[in-house]
């Protein structure tokens, strides 16, 4: 799927204020969020001829095009309803492709024979295509030191900070937000809210256990465990062989979509000290591996002899 820079801010902006220590205020920066979507897979189908006499044959011509720039996997095309037509070859109604690369085109033909009819009949020929793909999100978090916050407050200066967010293009989008505007003061509790949104025309039929993960900067973020579980529906994991500066959350049960989105997952986090740095920026990387199903239909007419 095409990665596109959705929000790149490098501005001097008064966007609001946060309280620190109960009395101090500092200028903060809100990253702009926009969304764009594209279906990973485009499916074109043509019935030829689209009008036949009973007992005659017609063919469904399918063309599958990967419209993204990431390979999709385990692609299965199934003709689910042939109406008053019979497949000439029974196995032709299901076709699988191990992968379809970016801009690659795959084709498949299904030959059908019209059944006998008493009067003209318009048939809806239905099909479904499922595949596996991945959605990604990369978003920054900025943490400001207490001394810098005090300096900004005393001098009335504005905070210069660059916040970057990169969202993959596809039918599944990852929404990840923080409860406090940025930059967030060091040693401050805040909440992370995240959910998955199905913005496409198909259905997300599977996001399995451990299918949604979020990597976070351990050197900048600590887990707030004083009030019990850090997250609902996400487990903190230890990643063997991975840098000690990277932590990860992962779902411990399958996620379900209701009205085109999952429920919002809430995590209690805390910013760590930034040391001698004035402001430090870390990055959250979120990944969702999903199975997606698209459905469609075309029509053909059968006439009696």
C-alpha positions in Angstrom: 0.0 0.0 0.0 1.2 3.4 -0.8 2.8 5.3 2.0 2.1 8.9 1.9 3.0 11.8 4.1 -0.3 12.9 5.6 0.9 15.5 8.1 4.3 17.2 8.1 4.4 20.2 10.3 7.5 22.5 10.8 5.9 25.7 12.0 5.9 28.2 14.7 2.3 28.1 16.0 0.3 29.1 19.0 -2.2 26.2 19.2 -3.2 26.1 22.8 -1.7 25.5 26.2 -1.1 22.9 28.8 -0.7 23.2 32.6 2.5 22.0 34.2 3.1 21.9 37.9 -0.3 23.5 38.3 0.6 27.0 37.2 2.9 27.1 34.2 1.7 27.3 30.6 3.6 26.7 27.4 2.7 27.0 23.7 1.9 23.7 22.1 1.6 22.2 18.6 -1.3 20.1 17.3 -0.4 17.9 14.3 -2.9 18.1 11.5 -4.6 14.8 10.6 -6.0 14.0 7.2 -7.0 10.7 5.6 -6.9 9.3 2.1 -8.0 5.8 1.0 -7.5 3.5 -1.9 -8.6 -0.1 -2.4 -5.6 -2.4 -2.6 -7.3 -4.5 -5.2 -9.4 -3.4 -8.2 -11.7 -6.0 -9.8 -13.2 -5.7 -13.2 -15.6 -8.3 -14.6 -17.3 -8.6 -18.0 -19.9 -11.1 -19.1 -19.6 -11.9 -22.8 -22.0 -12.2 -24.4 -24.2 -10.7 -21.8 -27.4 -12.2 -23.5 -27.6 -15.8 -24.5 -30.2 -18.4 -25.5 -30.8 -21.3 -23.1 -28.3 -24.1 -23.5 -25.7 -21.7 -24.9 -22.4 -20.7 -23.3 -21.1 -17.4 -22.0 -17.9 -16.4 -20.2 -17.1 -14.2 -17.2 -13.8 -12.4 -17.7 -12.2 -11.3 -14.5 -9.3 -8.8 -14.3 -7.6 -8.2 -10.9 -5.2 -5.3 -10.5 -3.1 -4.4 -7.5 -3.7 -0.7 -7.2 -1.2 -0.2 -4.4 2.6 -0.4 -4.1 2.7 -3.4 -1.7 2.3 -7.0 -2.6 -1.0 -8.5 -1.4 -1.1 -12.2 -0.5 -3.4 -15.2 -0.5 -5.8 -13.8 -3.1 -8.9 -16.0 -3.7 -11.5 -15.2 -6.3 -14.8 -17.2 -5.9 -17.9 -17.1 -8.1 -20.5 -17.5 -5.3 -23.7 -17.5 -7.3 -24.1 -18.5 -10.9 -27.9 -18.0 -10.9 -29.4 -20.0 -13.8 -26.0 -20.9 -15.3 -24.0 -24.0 -14.7 -20.2 -23.9 -14.7 -18.8 -25.8 -17.7 -15.8 -26.8 -15.4 -16.8 -27.0 -11.7 -13.3 -26.0 -10.4 -13.2 -22.9 -12.5 -15.4 -21.0 -10.0 -12.5 -20.7 -7.5 -9.1 -19.3 -8.4 -6.3 -18.5 -6.1 -3.2 -16.4 -6.6 -0.4 -16.6 -4.0 0.6 -13.0 -4.5 -0.2 -10.0 -6.7 2.6 -7.5 -6.9 2.2 -3.7 -7.2 0.6 -2.8 -10.6 0.5 -6.5 -11.5 -2.6 -7.7 -13.3 -4.1 -11.2 -13.0 -6.9 -12.6 -15.1 -9.3 -15.5 -14.8 -12.1 -16.8 -17.1 -15.2 -18.7 -16.0 -17.2 -20.4 -18.7 -20.9 -20.9 -18.0 -23.8 -22.7 -19.7 -27.3 -21.3 -19.6 -30.1 -23.4 -18.1 -33.5 -23.8 -19.8 -35.9 -21.0 -19.0 -39.6 -20.5 -19.8 -39.3 -16.7 -20.2 -36.5 -14.2 -20.4 -34.5 -14.2 -17.2 -32.1 -11.5 -16.0 -29.4 -13.2 -13.8 -27.2 -11.6 -11.1 -23.9 -13.4 -11.1 -22.1 -12.8 -7.8 -18.5 -13.1 -6.8 -16.2 -12.5 -3.8 -12.5 -11.8 -3.6 -10.5 -12.2 -0.4 -6.8 -11.3 0.3 -4.4 -10.5 3.1 -2.6 -7.1 3.5 -1.1 -4.8 6.1 -1.9 -1.3 7.3 0.8 0.9 8.9 1.0 4.1 10.8 4.1 6.1 11.9 3.4 9.1 14.2 5.8 11.2 16.3 5.5 12.2 20.0 7.4 15.2 21.3 8.4 15.6 25.0 9.6 18.9 26.4 11.8 19.4 29.5 10.6 21.2 32.6 13.3 23.9 32.2 12.3 24.5 28.6 8.6 24.8 29.6 9.5 27.3 32.2 11.6 29.3 29.8 8.9 29.4 27.2 6.4 30.5 29.8 8.5 33.3 31.1 9.6 34.7 27.8 6.2 34.1 26.1 8.0 32.4 23.2 6.4 29.9 20.9 7.5 26.3 20.6 9.2 25.2 17.3 8.7 21.5 16.7 8.3 19.2 13.7 5.7 16.5 14.0 5.5 13.8 11.3 2.7 11.3 10.6 2.8 8.7 7.8 -0.3 6.7 7.2 -0.4 3.8 4.6 -3.1 4.0 2.0 -5.6 1.2 1.9 -9.1 0.2 3.1 -7.9 -0.2 6.7 -6.6 2.9 8.5 -5.1 3.2 11.9 -6.3 6.0 14.1 -3.8 6.8 17.0 -4.2 9.9 19.2 -2.8 11.3 22.5 -4.9 12.9 25.2 -2.5 15.8 25.6 -1.4 18.3 23.0 2.2 18.3 21.9 4.9 18.8 23.1 3.9 16.9 26.3 5.8 17.9 29.4 8.3 15.3 30.8 7.1 13.0 33.7 3.5 13.5 32.7 0.7 10.9 32.6 -1.3 10.8 29.4 -3.5 8.5 27.5 -3.1 6.9 24.0 -6.3 6.1 22.1 -6.2 3.9 19.1 -8.7 2.1 16.8 -8.9 0.6 13.3 -11.2 2.0 10.7 -12.5 0.2 7.6 -12.8 3.0 5.0 -13.2 0.7 2.1 -16.2 -0.9 0.4 -15.4 -4.4 1.6 -15.3 -6.2 4.9 -12.4 -6.9 7.3 -13.0 -10.6 7.9 -10.0 -11.2 10.2 -7.5 -9.4 12.4 -6.1 -12.2 14.5 -4.5 -12.3 17.9 -1.2 -10.4 17.8 -2.4 -9.1 14.4 -2.3 -5.4 15.7 0.9 -4.2 17.2 2.3 -0.8 18.3 6.0 -0.2 18.8 6.8 2.7 21.1 10.1 4.5 22.2 10.9 3.0 25.6 13.6 5.6 26.2 10.9 8.3 26.1 7.7 6.6 27.3 7.1 4.5 30.4 4.1 2.3 31.2 1.7 3.6 33.8 1.1 0.5 36.0 0.1 2.2 39.3 -3.6 1.9 38.5 -3.7 -1.6 37.2 -3.6 -2.7 33.5 -1.7 -0.4 31.2 -4.0 -1.0 28.2 -7.4 -2.7 27.5 -7.0 -5.3 24.7 -3.3 -4.7 24.3 -0.4 -6.5 26.1 3.1 -5.1 26.6 5.6 -7.5 25.1 9.3 -8.2 25.5 11.0 -8.3 22.2 14.0 -10.6 22.2 16.9 -9.4 20.1 15.3 -5.9 19.6 16.9 -2.7 20.8 16.2 -1.9 24.5 14.9 1.5 23.2 11.8 -0.1 21.5 8.8 -1.6 23.4 5.7 -3.2 21.8 2.0 -3.6 22.5 0.1 -6.4 20.8 -3.5 -7.5 20.8 -4.2 -10.5 23.0 -7.5 -11.4 21.2 -9.0 -11.0 17.7 -10.4 -7.5 17.0 -13.9 -7.2 15.7 -15.4 -4.4 13.5 -18.7 -2.9 14.3 -20.1 -0.2 12.0 -16.8 -0.1 10.1 -14.5 0.3 13.0 -13.1 -1.4 16.1 -13.7 -0.2 19.6 -11.2 2.4 20.9 -8.3 0.9 22.9 -7.0 3.1 25.7 -3.5 2.9 27.2 -2.2 4.8 30.3 1.4 6.0 29.6 3.8 8.5 31.1 6.5 10.6 29.5 10.0 10.0 30.9 12.7 12.6 31.7 14.4 14.1 28.6 17.6 14.9 30.5 19.7 17.7 29.1 17.7 17.8 25.9 15.3 20.7 25.5 12.8 18.7 23.5 13.0 15.1 22.3 10.9 13.4 19.6 10.1 9.7 19.5 8.1 7.6 17.1 5.2 5.2 17.5 4.9 2.5 14.7 1.6 0.7 14.4 0.9 -2.3 12.2 -2.3 -4.1 11.5 -2.3 -7.4 9.5 -5.8 -8.1 8.1 -7.8 -10.2 5.8 -10.2 -8.3 3.5 -13.1 -9.4 1.3 -14.7 -7.5 -1.6 -18.0 -8.6 -3.1 -19.6 -7.7 -6.4 -21.9 -8.8 -9.2 -22.6 -8.5 -12.9 -25.6 -9.5 -14.9 -26.5 -11.6 -17.9 -29.8 -12.4 -19.6 -31.0 -15.9 -20.7 -33.7 -16.1 -23.4 -35.8 -19.2 -24.2 -35.4 -20.8 -27.7 
